[in-house]
Amino acid sequence: MSSGHKSILGIRAHPSGFHWAIVSGTLERPILEESGTESAPTVYTEPESLVWIREKLAEIIDRFKPTEVAVRFPEPTAMGANKNSAKSRCRVEGVVLEISATKRCPVVTGAFVTFGKYLGGSPKAELKSNEFRGLDWSKQKDVNLREAIVVAVALLRSDLRSANV
């Protein structure tokens, strides 16, 4: 990789796993290198699931060697009625942060709307359109996977440095 090349890993956690996307290119013309959804086997206990998630994410980081990781946190009002699900998602996000740090990948975290500020528009509207900056959304039907892509693209902004956004 050249020193100016960015390869961003975008993450959107869910209670038993995560959606991920590797994005390169520019903010205006992102390139989706690869993406996927990982879910721990349902027969696993929560601690076993977290170990599985950590190992799966470590494999992805080792394979793609991202220059940064973007982690989409829930909106501050997102606890809702299912507090156990929200707590499980937070634990998955903690594992994501830990393995990213262990692998020496700088991490940027924030709510979805905050990442949208770096895109110069409404991230929710981007999810509902037919395409996103040249990426064909018809190939990514899952809204949560789209969120992982959008937060990764936000980090392609040249003046954005690792931090909490």
N, C-alpha and C positions, 0 to 999 in steps of 0.2 A: 504494500500500500504506500502511496506517496504521502508525504506529510500533510497535504491539503485534503486528502480523501477522507470523507466521513462515511462510516457504516454504522447505522443506528439500529439498535434492538429496541423495539417498542413492545411494552407489556401491558396487558389488561388482565388482571387476576380475576378468578372466580373462586367460590368456596372449595373446590376440589382440584384446582389446576390453574391454567393460564392460557391466554391467547397471545401469540407473538408474531412479530413481523420484522424482517431485516430489510432496511431501506437504505439506499444510497442515492447519488445524484445531487440535485439541487432542490431548494425549497419550491421553485417554480416548476421543475420537471423531475419529480422523484422517480426512482426506479425501485420497484418492489422485487427484491432478490428472491425472497422466499417467506412463507408464513405458515402458521399452523395453530392448532388447538391441542393442548395436552391436558389430559384428565387422569388423575390417579385411579387405579382400579377400585371399584366400589366396595370390594371385600376388605380393603385396607382400613385399619383404624386411622384416626387423624394423625397421630405421630408417624405411622408408616407412610401415610400419604404425603406428609411434609418432606420426609426423606426422599421419597420417589420424585416429588416436584423439584427438590434441590438437585438431584442427580440428573434429571431430564434437562433442567435449565443449564447446568454445568456443561452438558454435552453440546447444547446449542451454542453457548458462548465459546467453547473450545473449537467448534466447527467453523463458526462464522467470524470470530474475533472482532466483535463490534468495538468501535472507538468510544461509544457512549451507550447508556441504557436509559430509556424513557419509561417511567412507570406511572401509569394513570391511576391516581387515587380516586376514591369516591368523592362526590360533592359533599360538603359539610352537612347537608341536610339528608343524606342518603341512608341513614340508619333504618328508617321505615319500620314496618311491622315485624320483619324477620331479623331480629337482632342476632340470633345465632349464626345465620348465614353471613351477616356483615362481619361478625367477629371472626368467622372462619376465613373469609376473604382477607381480612387484615393480617391474619397469621400467614397466609400465603404470600402477601405482599412483603412481610418481614423476611421470609425465606428468600424472596427475590432480591431484596436489598442486601442480605447477608452474602449470598453467593456472588452477586455482582461485585461487592467490595472485596471478597476473597480472591476473585479473578482479576482484581485491579481495574475494573471497568468503572469509569466515572458515571454517576447516576444523577438524573434529573427527575424529580417527582413533582406531582401537582394534580389538581383536579382537572377534569377534561376542559372545562370552560377556560381555565387559565392557559392551558396549552394552545387553545384557540386564539388567544391574543397574539401569539407569535406567528399565527398564520394570516392574521389580518382579516379575520371574518368569524362567522359563527360556526363552531365545530359541529353542532347539532345539525345545522343545515347541510353541511358537507356530507354527513352520514346518509341523508335522504336523497341526495342527488344521484344521477346515473353514472357520474364519474367524479374523480377527485384529482385535479391537476394532471390530467392525462392518464390516470389509472382507471381502468374499466371496473366499476363496482360490481358488474354482473358476475364476476368471478369470485367475489367475496360477499356472499349473502348474509353472513353472520354480522350483526351490528357490533358485537363486542370485538370481533376480529378487525373490523373497520376502525374501531377506536384505537387498537394497538398500532395500526398503520398510521393513523392521523397523528398520534403523539410522537411516533418516530419521525415523521416528516417535519413536525414542528422543530425538532432538534437539528434539522439540516440548515436552519437559519445560521448564517456565518457568525453573527455577533453573540449568539447564545452560548454561555458557558455552563458547566455542570453546577447545579445548585437546586434548591427547591424553588419551583416557579409558582 
